[in-house]
Amino acid sequence: MATETRQHRLKRLRMRSWRRGTKEMDLVLGPFADACLSAMDPDELALYERMLEENDHDLYAWVSGRSAPPAGLRRLVRRIAQHAGIT
């Protein structure tokens, strides 16, 4: 979305974070998005957006530490888990 403004992108990502497939991930990703997305640079936002494409069951397993996330997402998943008070 090359013509999308930063403000619109942040709003869209917040909405996707709060309206997941499971309530657990809503409660993990929603507050993280509200608190952290505005400080992320474009590359970090692109990674976050890519992570949002994953299914909620995998995301929850990664955030909860039940399974390891893909190498490219490890730092972001750890940051999300810390924000949620999981680790």
C-alpha positions as YAML, in Angstrom:
chain: A
units: angstrom
residues:
- id: 1
  name: MET
  ca: [0.00, 0.00, 0.00]
- id: 2
  name: ALA
  ca: [2.39, 2.63, -1.25]
- id: 3
  name: THR
  ca: [-0.18, 5.44, -1.07]
- id: 4
  name: GLU
  ca: [-1.33, 4.63, 2.45]
- id: 5
  name: THR
  ca: [-0.44, 7.29, 5.02]
- id: 6
  name: ARG
  ca: [1.39, 6.30, 8.18]
- id: 7
  name: GLN
  ca: [-1.62, 7.34, 10.26]
- id: 8
  name: HIS
  ca: [-3.94, 5.13, 8.21]
- id: 9
  name: ARG
  ca: [-1.51, 2.22, 8.37]
- id: 10
  name: LEU
  ca: [-1.26, 2.46, 12.16]
- id: 11
  name: LYS
  ca: [-5.04, 2.58, 12.46]
- id: 12
  name: ARG
  ca: [-5.40, -0.46, 10.20]
- id: 13
  name: LEU
  ca: [-2.77, -2.44, 12.14]
- id: 14
  name: ARG
  ca: [-4.37, -1.54, 15.47]
- id: 15
  name: MET
  ca: [-7.73, -2.74, 14.17]
- id: 16
  name: ARG
  ca: [-6.20, -6.02, 12.97]
- id: 17
  name: SER
  ca: [-4.51, -6.43, 16.35]
- id: 18
  name: TRP
  ca: [-7.74, -5.99, 18.31]
- id: 19
  name: ARG
  ca: [-9.93, -8.06, 15.99]
- id: 20
  name: ARG
  ca: [-8.15, -11.38, 15.78]
- id: 21
  name: GLY
  ca: [-9.66, -14.87, 15.61]
- id: 22
  name: THR
  ca: [-9.26, -15.53, 19.32]
- id: 23
  name: LYS
  ca: [-9.91, -13.36, 22.36]
- id: 24
  name: GLU
  ca: [-6.55, -14.35, 23.84]
- id: 25
  name: MET
  ca: [-4.68, -12.82, 20.92]
- id: 26
  name: ASP
  ca: [-6.94, -9.74, 20.97]
- id: 27
  name: LEU
  ca: [-5.86, -9.20, 24.57]
- id: 28
  name: VAL
  ca: [-2.17, -9.71, 23.77]
- id: 29
  name: LEU
  ca: [-1.84, -7.85, 20.47]
- id: 30
  name: GLY
  ca: [-4.36, -5.06, 21.03]
- id: 31
  name: PRO
  ca: [-2.63, -3.41, 23.99]
- id: 32
  name: PHE
  ca: [0.77, -3.95, 22.36]
- id: 33
  name: ALA
  ca: [-0.43, -2.22, 19.20]
- id: 34
  name: ASP
  ca: [-1.90, 0.69, 21.16]
- id: 35
  name: ALA
  ca: [1.29, 1.19, 23.14]
- id: 36
  name: CYS
  ca: [4.05, 0.37, 20.67]
- id: 37
  name: LEU
  ca: [3.14, 0.68, 17.00]
- id: 38
  name: SER
  ca: [3.45, 4.45, 16.77]
- id: 39
  name: ALA
  ca: [7.12, 4.23, 17.82]
- id: 40
  name: MET
  ca: [8.00, 1.57, 15.23]
- id: 41
  name: ASP
  ca: [9.88, 2.44, 12.05]
- id: 42
  name: PRO
  ca: [8.59, 1.31, 8.62]
- id: 43
  name: ASP
  ca: [10.64, -1.91, 8.64]
- id: 44
  name: GLU
  ca: [9.36, -2.88, 12.08]
- id: 45
  name: LEU
  ca: [5.80, -2.14, 10.99]
- id: 46
  name: ALA
  ca: [6.28, -4.34, 7.92]
- id: 47
  name: LEU
  ca: [7.50, -7.18, 10.14]
- id: 48
  name: TYR
  ca: [4.56, -6.71, 12.51]
- id: 49
  name: GLU
  ca: [2.18, -6.73, 9.57]
- id: 50
  name: ARG
  ca: [3.77, -9.92, 8.26]
- id: 51
  name: MET
  ca: [3.39, -11.49, 11.69]
- id: 52
  name: LEU
  ca: [-0.32, -10.61, 11.71]
- id: 53
  name: GLU
  ca: [-0.75, -12.93, 8.71]
- id: 54
  name: GLU
  ca: [0.04, -15.92, 10.94]
- id: 55
  name: ASN
  ca: [-2.80, -17.85, 12.50]
- id: 56
  name: ASP
  ca: [-3.73, -17.14, 16.10]
- id: 57
  name: HIS
  ca: [-2.97, -20.62, 17.38]
- id: 58
  name: ASP
  ca: [0.63, -20.38, 16.20]
- id: 59
  name: LEU
  ca: [0.97, -16.81, 17.48]
- id: 60
  name: TYR
  ca: [-0.33, -17.79, 20.89]
- id: 61
  name: ALA
  ca: [2.04, -20.74, 21.09]
- id: 62
  name: TRP
  ca: [4.96, -18.47, 20.22]
- id: 63
  name: VAL
  ca: [4.01, -15.68, 22.61]
- id: 64
  name: SER
  ca: [3.32, -18.10, 25.45]
- id: 65
  name: GLY
  ca: [6.63, -19.90, 24.89]
- id: 66
  name: ARG
  ca: [5.03, -23.24, 24.04]
- id: 67
  name: SER
  ca: [6.84, -23.27, 20.70]
- id: 68
  name: ALA
  ca: [9.59, -21.28, 19.05]
- id: 69
  name: PRO
  ca: [8.66, -18.62, 16.51]
- id: 70
  name: PRO
  ca: [10.40, -18.45, 13.14]
- id: 71
  name: ALA
  ca: [13.84, -16.87, 13.42]
- id: 72
  name: GLY
  ca: [12.76, -13.64, 11.71]
- id: 73
  name: LEU
  ca: [9.97, -13.08, 14.22]
- id: 74
  name: ARG
  ca: [11.74, -14.04, 17.46]
- id: 75
  name: ARG
  ca: [12.66, -10.55, 18.61]
- id: 76
  name: LEU
  ca: [9.21, -9.14, 17.88]
- id: 77
  name: VAL
  ca: [7.40, -12.06, 19.53]
- id: 78
  name: ARG
  ca: [9.62, -11.71, 22.61]
- id: 79
  name: ARG
  ca: [8.85, -7.99, 22.77]
- id: 80
  name: ILE
  ca: [5.12, -8.69, 22.52]
- id: 81
  name: ALA
  ca: [5.31, -11.37, 25.24]
- id: 82
  name: GLN
  ca: [7.22, -9.01, 27.53]
- id: 83
  name: HIS
  ca: [4.68, -6.26, 26.97]
- id: 84
  name: ALA
  ca: [1.89, -8.70, 27.85]
- id: 85
  name: GLY
  ca: [3.75, -9.76, 31.00]
- id: 86
  name: ILE
  ca: [4.10, -13.33, 29.77]
- id: 87
  name: THR
  ca: [7.89, -13.53, 30.02]
...
